[in-house]
């Protein structure tokens, strides 16, 4: 059957179960990272996904972006959607954390431990 909308045919060719499994596969680790970072920094989920740009919220949000990029294999766009942000914001946050990790041994140790633990759970 031919459709005047080839992009719809392409989407229909991908089994819905596979699409849902991918979304679920990404959502669980991102949600776990979000919860972990909220606990570590003493902020709420609403604060970390909210619009406020206070330093006490931006730092944990950027750490969560960094962890999500390192652990999940999700794209910056997918991570941005999970936090109500644009992909460029995620990349900016990632760059910030890379710089902070160079100067802050405690942050580096904690993020390395999270990555090692979450990588071990995914295997």
Biopython code that builds the backbone (N, CA, C, O; Angstrom):
import numpy as np
from Bio.PDB.StructureBuilder import StructureBuilder

atoms = [
    (1, "UNK", "N", (0.844, -1.178, 0.000)),
    (1, "UNK", "CA", (0.000, 0.000, 0.000)),
    (1, "UNK", "C", (0.890, 1.242, 0.000)),
    (1, "UNK", "O", (1.814, 1.351, 0.805)),
    (2, "UNK", "N", (0.609, 2.158, -0.893)),
    (2, "UNK", "CA", (1.402, 3.379, -1.007)),
    (2, "UNK", "C", (0.698, 4.508, -0.253)),
    (2, "UNK", "O", (-0.526, 4.640, -0.277)),
    (3, "UNK", "N", (1.509, 5.301, 0.403)),
    (3, "UNK", "CA", (0.958, 6.430, 1.134)),
    (3, "UNK", "C", (1.541, 7.716, 0.586)),
    (3, "UNK", "O", (2.700, 7.738, 0.174)),
    (4, "UNK", "N", (0.749, 8.808, 0.571)),
    (4, "UNK", "CA", (1.306, 10.080, 0.111)),
    (4, "UNK", "C", (2.276, 10.688, 1.124)),
    (4, "UNK", "O", (2.905, 11.710, 0.852)),
    (5, "UNK", "N", (2.393, 10.058, 2.287)),
    (5, "UNK", "CA", (3.278, 10.555, 3.335)),
    (5, "UNK", "C", (4.319, 9.506, 3.670)),
    (5, "UNK", "O", (4.120, 8.734, 4.608)),
    (6, "UNK", "N", (5.436, 9.448, 2.928)),
    (6, "UNK", "CA", (6.429, 8.395, 3.149)),
    (6, "UNK", "C", (7.012, 8.396, 4.556)),
    (6, "UNK", "O", (7.392, 7.342, 5.065)),
    (7, "UNK", "N", (7.091, 9.581, 5.201)),
    (7, "UNK", "CA", (7.648, 9.610, 6.553)),
    (7, "UNK", "C", (6.754, 8.853, 7.540)),
    (7, "UNK", "O", (7.250, 8.283, 8.512)),
    (8, "UNK", "N", (5.439, 8.845, 7.294)),
    (8, "UNK", "CA", (4.532, 8.088, 8.153)),
    (8, "UNK", "C", (4.756, 6.599, 7.945)),
    (8, "UNK", "O", (4.756, 5.828, 8.904)),
    (9, "UNK", "N", (4.945, 6.197, 6.705)),
    (9, "UNK", "CA", (5.213, 4.787, 6.422)),
    (9, "UNK", "C", (6.488, 4.337, 7.106)),
    (9, "UNK", "O", (6.559, 3.217, 7.613)),
    (10, "UNK", "N", (7.499, 5.198, 7.127)),
    (10, "UNK", "CA", (8.764, 4.851, 7.777)),
    (10, "UNK", "C", (8.568, 4.674, 9.283)),
    (10, "UNK", "O", (9.125, 3.754, 9.881)),
    (11, "UNK", "N", (7.783, 5.550, 9.887)),
    (11, "UNK", "CA", (7.515, 5.445, 11.326)),
    (11, "UNK", "C", (6.723, 4.179, 11.619)),
    (11, "UNK", "O", (6.996, 3.488, 12.601)),
    (12, "UNK", "N", (5.746, 3.874, 10.776)),
    (12, "UNK", "CA", (4.922, 2.692, 11.000)),
    (12, "UNK", "C", (5.728, 1.413, 10.836)),
    (12, "UNK", "O", (5.347, 0.371, 11.371)),
    (13, "UNK", "N", (6.842, 1.475, 10.101)),
    (13, "UNK", "CA", (7.672, 0.293, 9.883)),
    (13, "UNK", "C", (8.434, -0.103, 11.148)),
    (13, "UNK", "O", (8.842, -1.256, 11.285)),
    (14, "UNK", "N", (8.631, 0.842, 12.076)),
    (14, "UNK", "CA", (9.320, 0.550, 13.330)),
    (14, "UNK", "C", (8.295, 0.030, 14.325)),
    (14, "UNK", "O", (7.310, 0.712, 14.607)),
    (15, "UNK", "N", (8.509, -1.164, 14.859)),
    (15, "UNK", "CA", (7.537, -1.708, 15.805)),
    (15, "UNK", "C", (7.385, -0.802, 17.028)),
    (15, "UNK", "O", (8.372, -0.361, 17.617)),
    (16, "UNK", "N", (6.154, -0.537, 17.392)),
    (16, "UNK", "CA", (5.863, 0.339, 18.519)),
    (16, "UNK", "C", (6.511, -0.187, 19.790)),
    (16, "UNK", "O", (6.999, 0.599, 20.603)),
    (17, "UNK", "N", (6.525, -1.471, 19.972)),
    (17, "UNK", "CA", (7.136, -2.055, 21.164)),
    (17, "UNK", "C", (8.601, -1.678, 21.284)),
    (17, "UNK", "O", (9.096, -1.418, 22.381)),
    (18, "UNK", "N", (9.295, -1.648, 20.148)),
    (18, "UNK", "CA", (10.712, -1.285, 20.160)),
    (18, "UNK", "C", (10.902, 0.182, 20.538)),
    (18, "UNK", "O", (11.822, 0.527, 21.281)),
    (19, "UNK", "N", (10.030, 1.035, 20.023)),
    (19, "UNK", "CA", (10.098, 2.454, 20.347)),
    (19, "UNK", "C", (9.823, 2.655, 21.836)),
    (19, "UNK", "O", (10.555, 3.384, 22.505)),
    (20, "UNK", "N", (8.781, 2.018, 22.357)),
    (20, "UNK", "CA", (8.442, 2.151, 23.777)),
    (20, "UNK", "C", (9.533, 1.581, 24.666)),
    (20, "UNK", "O", (9.829, 2.141, 25.721)),
    (21, "UNK", "N", (10.131, 0.482, 24.253)),
    (21, "UNK", "CA", (11.213, -0.119, 25.039)),
    (21, "UNK", "C", (12.400, 0.838, 25.103)),
    (21, "UNK", "O", (13.036, 0.969, 26.149)),
    (22, "UNK", "N", (12.698, 1.502, 23.997)),
    (22, "UNK", "CA", (13.813, 2.464, 23.973)),
    (22, "UNK", "C", (13.514, 3.637, 24.907)),
    (22, "UNK", "O", (14.387, 4.070, 25.658)),
    (23, "UNK", "N", (12.293, 4.149, 24.863)),
    (23, "UNK", "CA", (11.926, 5.261, 25.735)),
    (23, "UNK", "C", (12.013, 4.849, 27.202)),
    (23, "UNK", "O", (12.518, 5.602, 28.035)),
    (24, "UNK", "N", (11.518, 3.652, 27.514)),
    (24, "UNK", "CA", (11.569, 3.154, 28.889)),
    (24, "UNK", "C", (13.012, 2.919, 29.324)),
    (24, "UNK", "O", (13.389, 3.217, 30.457)),
    (25, "UNK", "N", (13.804, 2.385, 28.415)),
    (25, "UNK", "CA", (15.220, 2.104, 28.690)),
    (25, "UNK", "C", (15.965, 3.390, 29.041)),
    (25, "UNK", "O", (16.833, 3.386, 29.913)),
    (26, "UNK", "N", (15.630, 4.489, 28.367)),
    (26, "UNK", "CA", (16.280, 5.770, 28.639)),
    (26, "UNK", "C", (15.701, 6.450, 29.875)),
    (26, "UNK", "O", (16.437, 7.059, 30.651)),
    (27, "UNK", "N", (14.396, 6.349, 30.059)),
    (27, "UNK", "CA", (13.736, 7.082, 31.138)),
    (27, "UNK", "C", (14.165, 6.588, 32.510)),
    (27, "UNK", "O", (14.384, 7.396, 33.413)),
    (28, "UNK", "N", (14.290, 5.275, 32.686)),
    (28, "UNK", "CA", (14.624, 4.758, 34.010)),
    (28, "UNK", "C", (15.993, 5.222, 34.497)),
    (28, "UNK", "O", (16.081, 5.726, 35.616)),
    (29, "UNK", "N", (17.065, 5.078, 33.718)),
    (29, "UNK", "CA", (18.356, 5.545, 34.231)),
    (29, "UNK", "C", (18.405, 7.059, 34.414)),
    (29, "UNK", "O", (19.040, 7.539, 35.353)),
    (30, "UNK", "N", (17.754, 7.816, 33.544)),
    (30, "UNK", "CA", (17.751, 9.272, 33.698)),
    (30, "UNK", "C", (17.001, 9.647, 34.965)),
    (30, "UNK", "O", (17.442, 10.526, 35.706)),
    (31, "UNK", "N", (15.881, 8.999, 35.223)),
    (31, "UNK", "CA", (15.127, 9.265, 36.456)),
    (31, "UNK", "C", (15.953, 8.882, 37.680)),
    (31, "UNK", "O", (15.931, 9.589, 38.687)),
    (32, "UNK", "N", (16.671, 7.782, 37.602)),
    (32, "UNK", "CA", (17.516, 7.357, 38.729)),
    (32, "UNK", "C", (18.633, 8.370, 38.966)),
    (32, "UNK", "O", (18.944, 8.700, 40.111)),
    (33, "UNK", "N", (19.227, 8.856, 37.896)),
    (33, "UNK", "CA", (20.283, 9.865, 38.009)),
    (33, "UNK", "C", (19.704, 11.137, 38.624)),
    (33, "UNK", "O", (20.310, 11.739, 39.511)),
    (34, "UNK", "N", (18.547, 11.531, 38.154)),
    (34, "UNK", "CA", (17.901, 12.734, 38.678)),
    (34, "UNK", "C", (17.654, 12.604, 40.186)),
    (34, "UNK", "O", (17.935, 13.527, 40.950)),
    (35, "UNK", "N", (17.123, 11.441, 40.607)),
    (35, "UNK", "CA", (16.871, 11.213, 42.041)),
    (35, "UNK", "C", (18.170, 11.243, 42.843)),
    (35, "UNK", "O", (18.234, 11.859, 43.907)),
    (36, "UNK", "N", (19.187, 10.587, 42.341)),
    (36, "UNK", "CA", (20.471, 10.529, 43.032)),
    (36, "UNK", "C", (21.089, 11.917, 43.198)),
    (36, "UNK", "O", (21.578, 12.264, 44.273)),
    (37, "UNK", "N", (21.063, 12.694, 42.137)),
    (37, "UNK", "CA", (21.621, 14.046, 42.186)),
    (37, "UNK", "C", (20.795, 14.927, 43.130)),
    (37, "UNK", "O", (21.354, 15.736, 43.871)),
    (38, "UNK", "N", (19.488, 14.775, 43.103)),
    (38, "UNK", "CA", (18.640, 15.543, 44.026)),
    (38, "UNK", "C", (18.997, 15.234, 45.474)),
    (38, "UNK", "O", (19.099, 16.144, 46.297)),
    (39, "UNK", "N", (19.185, 13.969, 45.785)),
    (39, "UNK", "CA", (19.573, 13.587, 47.147)),
    (39, "UNK", "C", (20.936, 14.159, 47.511)),
    (39, "UNK", "O", (21.114, 14.695, 48.605)),
    (40, "UNK", "N", (21.884, 14.050, 46.613)),
    (40, "UNK", "CA", (23.249, 14.521, 46.864)),
    (40, "UNK", "C", (23.291, 16.026, 47.141)),
    (40, "UNK", "O", (24.012, 16.487, 48.026)),
    (41, "UNK", "N", (22.502, 16.786, 46.362)),
    (41, "UNK", "CA", (22.560, 18.240, 46.458)),
    (41, "UNK", "C", (21.426, 18.862, 47.269)),
    (41, "UNK", "O", (21.378, 20.081, 47.430)),
    (42, "UNK", "N", (20.512, 18.036, 47.780)),
    (42, "UNK", "CA", (19.430, 18.555, 48.609)),
    (42, "UNK", "C", (18.437, 19.430, 47.866)),
    (42, "UNK", "O", (17.968, 20.438, 48.395)),
    (43, "UNK", "N", (18.120, 19.043, 46.642)),
    (43, "UNK", "CA", (17.113, 19.762, 45.858)),
    (43, "UNK", "C", (15.997, 18.790, 45.496)),
    (43, "UNK", "O", (16.162, 17.575, 45.598)),
    (44, "UNK", "N", (14.871, 19.332, 45.075)),
    (44, "UNK", "CA", (13.737, 18.481, 44.698)),
    (44, "UNK", "C", (13.722, 18.247, 43.195)),
    (44, "UNK", "O", (14.402, 18.934, 42.432)),
    (45, "UNK", "N", (12.928, 17.259, 42.789)),
    (45, "UNK", "CA", (12.767, 16.987, 41.362)),
    (45, "UNK", "C", (12.197, 18.218, 40.667)),
    (45, "UNK", "O", (12.642, 18.588, 39.580)),
    (46, "UNK", "N", (11.204, 18.854, 41.303)),
    (46, "UNK", "CA", (10.587, 20.048, 40.710)),
    (46, "UNK", "C", (11.628, 21.149, 40.503)),
    (46, "UNK", "O", (11.585, 21.861, 39.500)),
    (47, "UNK", "N", (12.554, 21.288, 41.439)),
    (47, "UNK", "CA", (13.578, 22.319, 41.305)),
    (47, "UNK", "C", (14.562, 21.990, 40.187)),
    (47, "UNK", "O", (14.963, 22.874, 39.430)),
    (48, "UNK", "N", (14.948, 20.727, 40.083)),
    (48, "UNK", "CA", (15.971, 20.372, 39.100)),
    (48, "UNK", "C", (15.436, 20.410, 37.663)),
    (48, "UNK", "O", (16.205, 20.610, 36.723)),
    (49, "UNK", "N", (14.138, 20.220, 37.494)),
    (49, "UNK", "CA", (13.560, 20.308, 36.147)),
    (49, "UNK", "C", (12.862, 21.643, 35.920)),
    (49, "UNK", "O", (12.358, 21.903, 34.828)),
    (50, "UNK", "N", (12.831, 22.493, 36.951)),
    (50, "UNK", "CA", (12.164, 23.786, 36.850)),
    (50, "UNK", "C", (12.953, 24.791, 36.021)),
    (50, "UNK", "O", (14.049, 24.502, 35.543)),
    (51, "UNK", "N", (12.385, 25.951, 35.866)),
    (51, "UNK", "CA", (12.969, 26.997, 35.019)),
    (51, "UNK", "C", (13.999, 27.867, 35.740)),
    (51, "UNK", "O", (14.757, 28.580, 35.083)),
    (52, "UNK", "N", (14.043, 27.826, 37.055)),
    (52, "UNK", "CA", (14.937, 28.713, 37.806)),
    (52, "UNK", "C", (16.393, 28.393, 37.495)),
    (52, "UNK", "O", (16.773, 27.237, 37.310)),
    (53, "UNK", "N", (17.202, 29.461, 37.445)),
    (53, "UNK", "CA", (18.598, 29.316, 37.044)),
    (53, "UNK", "C", (19.564, 29.638, 38.174)),
    (53, "UNK", "O", (20.718, 29.987, 37.925)),
    (54, "UNK", "N", (19.104, 29.523, 39.402)),
    (54, "UNK", "CA", (19.969, 29.775, 40.546)),
    (54, "UNK", "C", (21.131, 28.796, 40.539)),
    (54, "UNK", "O", (20.987, 27.654, 40.105)),
    (55, "UNK", "N", (22.282, 29.245, 41.020)),
    (55, "UNK", "CA", (23.474, 28.394, 41.064)),
    (55, "UNK", "C", (23.216, 27.110, 41.847)),
    (55, "UNK", "O", (23.680, 26.041, 41.450)),
    (56, "UNK", "N", (22.477, 27.204, 42.961)),
    (56, "UNK", "CA", (22.220, 26.016, 43.778)),
    (56, "UNK", "C", (21.374, 24.978, 43.030)),
    (56, "UNK", "O", (21.303, 23.821, 43.444)),
    (57, "UNK", "N", (20.734, 25.392, 41.927)),
    (57, "UNK", "CA", (19.960, 24.462, 41.098)),
    (57, "UNK", "C", (20.696, 24.119, 39.807)),
    (57, "UNK", "O", (20.611, 22.989, 39.327)),
    (58, "UNK", "N", (21.411, 25.077, 39.249)),
    (58, "UNK", "CA", (22.100, 24.848, 37.980)),
    (58, "UNK", "C", (23.237, 23.839, 38.138)),
    (58, "UNK", "O", (23.453, 23.010, 37.254)),
    (59, "UNK", "N", (23.960, 23.902, 39.247)),
    (59, "UNK", "CA", (25.084, 22.977, 39.442)),
    (59, "UNK", "C", (24.596, 21.529, 39.473)),
    (59, "UNK", "O", (25.121, 20.711, 38.717)),
    (60, "UNK", "N", (23.614, 21.170, 40.313)),
    (60, "UNK", "CA", (23.160, 19.779, 40.290)),
    (60, "UNK", "C", (22.531, 19.379, 38.953)),
    (60, "UNK", "O", (22.665, 18.236, 38.516)),
    (61, "UNK", "N", (21.854, 20.313, 38.317)),
    (61, "UNK", "CA", (21.253, 20.030, 37.006)),
    (61, "UNK", "C", (22.357, 19.688, 36.004)),
    (61, "UNK", "O", (22.223, 18.731, 35.241)),
    (62, "UNK", "N", (23.438, 20.456, 36.001)),
    (62, "UNK", "CA", (24.549, 20.198, 35.083)),
    (62, "UNK", "C", (25.236, 18.874, 35.406)),
    (62, "UNK", "O", (25.631, 18.144, 34.498)),
    (63, "UNK", "N", (25.380, 18.561, 36.692)),
    (63, "UNK", "CA", (25.957, 17.270, 37.084)),
    (63, "UNK", "C", (25.065, 16.137, 36.580)),
    (63, "UNK", "O", (25.564, 15.121, 36.095)),
    (64, "UNK", "N", (23.761, 16.307, 36.692)),
    (64, "UNK", "CA", (22.835, 15.282, 36.197)),
    (64, "UNK", "C", (22.961, 15.126, 34.678)),
    (64, "UNK", "O", (22.928, 14.006, 34.170)),
    (65, "UNK", "N", (23.104, 16.236, 33.953)),
    (65, "UNK", "CA", (23.310, 16.154, 32.502)),
    (65, "UNK", "C", (24.563, 15.336, 32.204)),
    (65, "UNK", "O", (24.546, 14.433, 31.368)),
    (66, "UNK", "N", (25.651, 15.668, 32.902)),
    (66, "UNK", "CA", (26.929, 14.994, 32.667)),
    (66, "UNK", "C", (26.787, 13.495, 32.913)),
    (66, "UNK", "O", (27.214, 12.683, 32.093)),
    (67, "UNK", "N", (26.187, 13.134, 34.045)),
    (67, "UNK", "CA", (26.014, 11.713, 34.367)),
    (67, "UNK", "C", (25.139, 11.015, 33.336)),
    (67, "UNK", "O", (25.445, 9.904, 32.905)),
    (68, "UNK", "N", (24.052, 11.666, 32.943)),
    (68, "UNK", "CA", (23.138, 11.054, 31.965)),
    (68, "UNK", "C", (23.848, 10.819, 30.634)),
    (68, "UNK", "O", (23.661, 9.776, 30.008)),
    (69, "UNK", "N", (24.658, 11.779, 30.201)),
    (69, "UNK", "CA", (25.396, 11.587, 28.945)),
    (69, "UNK", "C", (26.412, 10.461, 29.069)),
    (69, "UNK", "O", (26.595, 9.690, 28.128)),
    (70, "UNK", "N", (27.068, 10.359, 30.207)),
    (70, "UNK", "CA", (28.091, 9.329, 30.407)),
    (70, "UNK", "C", (27.493, 7.932, 30.551)),
    (70, "UNK", "O", (28.078, 6.961, 30.071)),
    (71, "UNK", "N", (26.341, 7.815, 31.202)),
    (71, "UNK", "CA", (25.816, 6.504, 31.599)),
    (71, "UNK", "C", (24.775, 5.942, 30.635)),
    (71, "UNK", "O", (24.779, 4.740, 30.367)),
    (72, "UNK", "N", (23.895, 6.771, 30.114)),
    (72, "UNK", "CA", (22.715, 6.237, 29.425)),
    (72, "UNK", "C", (22.886, 5.961, 27.941)),
    (72, "UNK", "O", (22.186, 5.112, 27.388)),
    (73, "UNK", "N", (23.793, 6.655, 27.295)),
    (73, "UNK", "CA", (23.869, 6.533, 25.838)),
    (73, "UNK", "C", (22.783, 7.346, 25.146)),
    (73, "UNK", "O", (22.635, 7.277, 23.926)),
    (74, "UNK", "N", (22.023, 8.118, 25.923)),
    (74, "UNK", "CA", (20.977, 8.971, 25.356)),
    (74, "UNK", "C", (21.621, 10.183, 24.697)),
    (74, "UNK", "O", (22.724, 10.593, 25.060)),
    (75, "UNK", "N", (20.932, 10.734, 23.746)),
    (75, "UNK", "CA", (21.435, 11.940, 23.085)),
    (75, "UNK", "C", (21.194, 13.151, 23.984)),
    (75, "UNK", "O", (20.408, 13.091, 24.929)),
    (76, "UNK", "N", (21.872, 14.237, 23.678)),
    (76, "UNK", "CA", (21.666, 15.462, 24.455)),
    (76, "UNK", "C", (20.223, 15.954, 24.312)),
    (76, "UNK", "O", (19.685, 16.559, 25.238)),
    (77, "UNK", "N", (19.604, 15.705, 23.179)),
    (77, "UNK", "CA", (18.197, 16.087, 22.986)),
    (77, "UNK", "C", (17.287, 15.275, 23.900)),
    (77, "UNK", "O", (16.375, 15.822, 24.519)),
    (78, "UNK", "N", (17.536, 13.967, 23.985)),
    (78, "UNK", "CA", (16.719, 13.106, 24.849)),
    (78, "UNK", "C", (16.875, 13.504, 26.315)),
    (78, "UNK", "O", (15.900, 13.534, 27.065)),
    (79, "UNK", "N", (18.091, 13.806, 26.708)),
    (79, "UNK", "CA", (18.341, 14.224, 28.097)),
    (79, "UNK", "C", (17.698, 15.578, 28.344)),
    (79, "UNK", "O", (17.084, 15.794, 29.389)),
    (80, "UNK", "N", (17.833, 16.476, 27.404)),
    (80, "UNK", "CA", (17.206, 17.789, 27.538)),
    (80, "UNK", "C", (15.708, 17.680, 27.755)),
    (80, "UNK", "O", (15.153, 18.370, 28.611)),
    (81, "UNK", "N", (15.047, 16.820, 26.990)),
    (81, "UNK", "CA", (13.603, 16.631, 27.161)),
    (81, "UNK", "C", (13.272, 16.132, 28.565)),
    (81, "UNK", "O", (12.266, 16.543, 29.144)),
    (82, "UNK", "N", (14.109, 15.248, 29.118)),
    (82, "UNK", "CA", (13.862, 14.706, 30.456)),
    (82, "UNK", "C", (13.972, 15.780, 31.539)),
    (82, "UNK", "O", (13.426, 15.625, 32.631)),
    (83, "UNK", "N", (14.677, 16.863, 31.231)),
    (83, "UNK", "CA", (14.874, 17.943, 32.200)),
    (83, "UNK", "C", (14.172, 19.239, 31.775)),
    (83, "UNK", "O", (14.327, 20.271, 32.428)),
    (84, "UNK", "N", (13.412, 19.185, 30.700)),
    (84, "UNK", "CA", (12.743, 20.385, 30.219)),
    (84, "UNK", "C", (13.710, 21.428, 29.677)),
    (84, "UNK", "O", (13.494, 22.631, 29.822)),
    (85, "UNK", "N", (14.781, 20.948, 29.049)),
    (85, "UNK", "CA", (15.820, 21.834, 28.542)),
    (85, "UNK", "C", (16.137, 21.516, 27.080)),
    (85, "UNK", "O", (15.760, 20.463, 26.566)),
    (86, "UNK", "N", (16.822, 22.426, 26.432)),
    (86, "UNK", "CA", (17.291, 22.273, 25.060)),
    (86, "UNK", "C", (18.592, 21.472, 25.057)),
    (86, "UNK", "O", (19.318, 21.453, 26.051)),
    (87, "UNK", "N", (18.878, 20.817, 23.941)),
    (87, "UNK", "CA", (20.102, 20.004, 23.868)),
    (87, "UNK", "C", (21.365, 20.850, 24.041)),
    (87, "UNK", "O", (22.368, 20.357, 24.558)),
    (88, "UNK", "N", (21.330, 22.106, 23.619)),
    (88, "UNK", "CA", (22.510, 22.946, 23.773)),
    (88, "UNK", "C", (22.781, 23.263, 25.243)),
    (88, "UNK", "O", (23.933, 23.430, 25.645)),
    (89, "UNK", "N", (21.726, 23.345, 26.036)),
    (89, "UNK", "CA", (21.885, 23.556, 27.478)),
    (89, "UNK", "C", (22.557, 22.346, 28.114)),
    (89, "UNK", "O", (23.409, 22.482, 28.992)),
    (90, "UNK", "N", (22.162, 21.166, 27.659)),
    (90, "UNK", "CA", (22.776, 19.933, 28.164)),
    (90, "UNK", "C", (24.264, 19.919, 27.826)),
    (90, "UNK", "O", (25.090, 19.597, 28.680)),
    (91, "UNK", "N", (24.608, 20.263, 26.597)),
    (91, "UNK", "CA", (26.015, 20.271, 26.188)),
    (91, "UNK", "C", (26.811, 21.328, 26.952)),
    (91, "UNK", "O", (27.962, 21.092, 27.319)),
    (92, "UNK", "N", (26.207, 22.482, 27.190)),
    (92, "UNK", "CA", (26.865, 23.523, 27.979)),
    (92, "UNK", "C", (27.130, 23.025, 29.405)),
    (92, "UNK", "O", (28.219, 23.215, 29.948)),
    (93, "UNK", "N", (26.120, 22.388, 29.998)),
    (93, "UNK", "CA", (26.279, 21.838, 31.346)),
    (93, "UNK", "C", (27.344, 20.761, 31.397)),
    (93, "UNK", "O", (28.121, 20.696, 32.349)),
    (94, "UNK", "N", (27.384, 19.916, 30.378)),
    (94, "UNK", "CA", (28.393, 18.868, 30.300)),
    (94, "UNK", "C", (29.793, 19.479, 30.314)),
    (94, "UNK", "O", (30.677, 19.014, 31.033)),
    (95, "UNK", "N", (29.981, 20.524, 29.511)),
    (95, "UNK", "CA", (31.277, 21.206, 29.460)),
    (95, "UNK", "C", (31.661, 21.824, 30.796)),
    (95, "UNK", "O", (32.822, 21.789, 31.204)),
    (96, "UNK", "N", (30.662, 22.393, 31.473)),
    (96, "UNK", "CA", (30.932, 22.963, 32.799)),
    (96, "UNK", "C", (31.416, 21.891, 33.761)),
    (96, "UNK", "O", (32.393, 22.095, 34.481)),
    (97, "UNK", "N", (30.744, 20.760, 33.778)),
    (97, "UNK", "CA", (31.122, 19.697, 34.713)),
    (97, "UNK", "C", (32.495, 19.137, 34.369)),
    (97, "UNK", "O", (33.271, 18.808, 35.266)),
    (98, "UNK", "N", (32.800, 19.026, 33.092)),
    (98, "UNK", "CA", (34.144, 18.579, 32.704)),
    (98, "UNK", "C", (35.206, 19.498, 33.326)),
    (98, "UNK", "O", (36.216, 19.021, 33.843)),
    (99, "UNK", "N", (34.975, 20.806, 33.276)),
    (99, "UNK", "CA", (35.929, 21.768, 33.859)),
    (99, "UNK", "C", (35.940, 21.655, 35.384)),
    (99, "UNK", "O", (37.006, 21.674, 36.000)),
    (100, "UNK", "N", (34.773, 21.540, 35.986)),
    (100, "UNK", "CA", (34.702, 21.428, 37.451)),
    (100, "UNK", "C", (35.414, 20.176, 37.940)),
    (100, "UNK", "O", (36.074, 20.204, 38.978)),
    (101, "UNK", "N", (35.287, 19.087, 37.209)),
    (101, "UNK", "CA", (35.923, 17.823, 37.606)),
    (101, "UNK", "C", (37.451, 17.949, 37.616)),
    (101, "UNK", "O", (38.127, 17.251, 38.372)),
    (102, "UNK", "N", (37.986, 18.829, 36.785)),
    (102, "UNK", "CA", (39.437, 19.042, 36.761)),
    (102, "UNK", "C", (39.924, 19.704, 38.054)),
    (102, "UNK", "O", (41.039, 19.456, 38.513)),
    (103, "UNK", "N", (39.063, 20.551, 38.631)),
    (103, "UNK", "CA", (39.447, 21.322, 39.819)),
    (103, "UNK", "C", (38.940, 20.728, 41.129)),
    (103, "UNK", "O", (39.499, 21.009, 42.190)),
    (104, "UNK", "N", (37.899, 19.920, 41.071)),
    (104, "UNK", "CA", (37.234, 19.448, 42.290)),
    (104, "UNK", "C", (37.367, 17.932, 42.409)),
    (104, "UNK", "O", (36.634, 17.177, 41.771)),
    (105, "UNK", "N", (38.303, 17.509, 43.227)),
    (105, "UNK", "CA", (38.582, 16.082, 43.373)),
    (105, "UNK", "C", (37.379, 15.322, 43.940)),
    (105, "UNK", "O", (37.124, 14.185, 43.544)),
    (106, "UNK", "N", (36.643, 15.941, 44.860)),
    (106, "UNK", "CA", (35.476, 15.285, 45.454)),
    (106, "UNK", "C", (34.386, 15.044, 44.402)),
    (106, "UNK", "O", (33.786, 13.970, 44.353)),
    (107, "UNK", "N", (34.139, 16.056, 43.564)),
    (107, "UNK", "CA", (33.154, 15.899, 42.485)),
    (107, "UNK", "C", (33.607, 14.807, 41.522)),
    (107, "UNK", "O", (32.809, 13.964, 41.114)),
    (108, "UNK", "N", (34.877, 14.823, 41.164)),
    (108, "UNK", "CA", (35.408, 13.810, 40.241)),
    (108, "UNK", "C", (35.243, 12.407, 40.823)),
    (108, "UNK", "O", (34.815, 11.487, 40.126)),
    (109, "UNK", "N", (35.583, 12.249, 42.099)),
    (109, "UNK", "CA", (35.476, 10.928, 42.740)),
    (109, "UNK", "C", (34.021, 10.460, 42.787)),
    (109, "UNK", "O", (33.722, 9.302, 42.497)),
    (110, "UNK", "N", (33.118, 11.379, 43.158)),
    (110, "UNK", "CA", (31.710, 10.993, 43.267)),
    (110, "UNK", "C", (31.116, 10.636, 41.906)),
    (110, "UNK", "O", (30.436, 9.619, 41.772)),
    (111, "UNK", "N", (31.371, 11.471, 40.897)),
    (111, "UNK", "CA", (30.818, 11.188, 39.572)),
    (111, "UNK", "C", (31.424, 9.912, 38.980)),
    (111, "UNK", "O", (30.725, 9.142, 38.322)),
    (112, "UNK", "N", (32.716, 9.688, 39.211)),
    (112, "UNK", "CA", (33.340, 8.440, 38.740)),
    (112, "UNK", "C", (32.691, 7.227, 39.406)),
    (112, "UNK", "O", (32.455, 6.206, 38.759)),
    (113, "UNK", "N", (32.407, 7.348, 40.704)),
    (113, "UNK", "CA", (31.778, 6.245, 41.429)),
    (113, "UNK", "C", (30.364, 5.967, 40.892)),
    (113, "UNK", "O", (29.976, 4.811, 40.727)),
    (114, "UNK", "N", (29.605, 7.027, 40.624)),
    (114, "UNK", "CA", (28.254, 6.855, 40.078)),
    (114, "UNK", "C", (28.324, 6.170, 38.716)),
    (114, "UNK", "O", (27.588, 5.219, 38.455)),
    (115, "UNK", "N", (29.209, 6.658, 37.854)),
    (115, "UNK", "CA", (29.335, 6.071, 36.513)),
    (115, "UNK", "C", (29.718, 4.586, 36.626)),
    (115, "UNK", "O", (29.119, 3.745, 35.956)),
    (116, "UNK", "N", (30.702, 4.263, 37.460)),
    (116, "UNK", "CA", (31.127, 2.870, 37.610)),
    (116, "UNK", "C", (30.004, 1.991, 38.136)),
    (116, "UNK", "O", (29.822, 0.864, 37.674)),
    (117, "UNK", "N", (29.257, 2.500, 39.092)),
    (117, "UNK", "CA", (28.149, 1.736, 39.675)),
    (117, "UNK", "C", (27.035, 1.526, 38.658)),
    (117, "UNK", "O", (26.527, 0.414, 38.515)),
    (118, "UNK", "N", (26.655, 2.582, 37.955)),
    (118, "UNK", "CA", (25.548, 2.472, 36.993)),
    (118, "UNK", "C", (25.973, 1.654, 35.775)),
    (118, "UNK", "O", (25.157, 0.918, 35.219)),
    (119, "UNK", "N", (27.218, 1.766, 35.355)),
    (119, "UNK", "CA", (27.696, 0.930, 34.254)),
    (119, "UNK", "C", (27.661, -0.548, 34.650)),
    (119, "UNK", "O", (27.312, -1.400, 33.834)),
    (120, "UNK", "N", (28.015, -0.847, 35.880)),
    (120, "UNK", "CA", (27.980, -2.221, 36.377)),
    (120, "UNK", "C", (26.582, -2.784, 36.433)),
    (120, "UNK", "O", (26.383, -3.972, 36.178)),
    (121, "UNK", "N", (25.584, -1.937, 36.770)),
    (121, "UNK", "CA", (24.198, -2.382, 36.843)),
    (121, "UNK", "C", (23.613, -2.642, 35.462)),
    (121, "UNK", "O", (22.722, -3.478, 35.315)),
    (122, "UNK", "N", (24.108, -1.933, 34.445)),
    (122, "UNK", "CA", (23.552, -2.096, 33.115)),
    (122, "UNK", "C", (24.076, -3.320, 32.395)),
    (122, "UNK", "O", (23.607, -3.650, 31.306)),
    (123, "UNK", "N", (25.040, -3.994, 32.990)),
    (123, "UNK", "CA", (25.605, -5.188, 32.332)),
    (123, "UNK", "C", (24.971, -6.444, 32.837)),
    (123, "UNK", "O", (25.326, -7.536, 32.393)),
]
sb = StructureBuilder()
sb.init_structure("model")
sb.init_model(0)
sb.init_chain("A")
sb.init_seg("    ")
for serial, (resi, resn, name, xyz) in enumerate(atoms, 1):
    if name == "N":
        sb.init_residue(resn, " ", resi, " ")
    sb.init_atom(name, np.array(xyz, "f"), 0.0, 1.0, " ", f" {name:<3s}", serial, name[0])
structure = sb.get_structure()
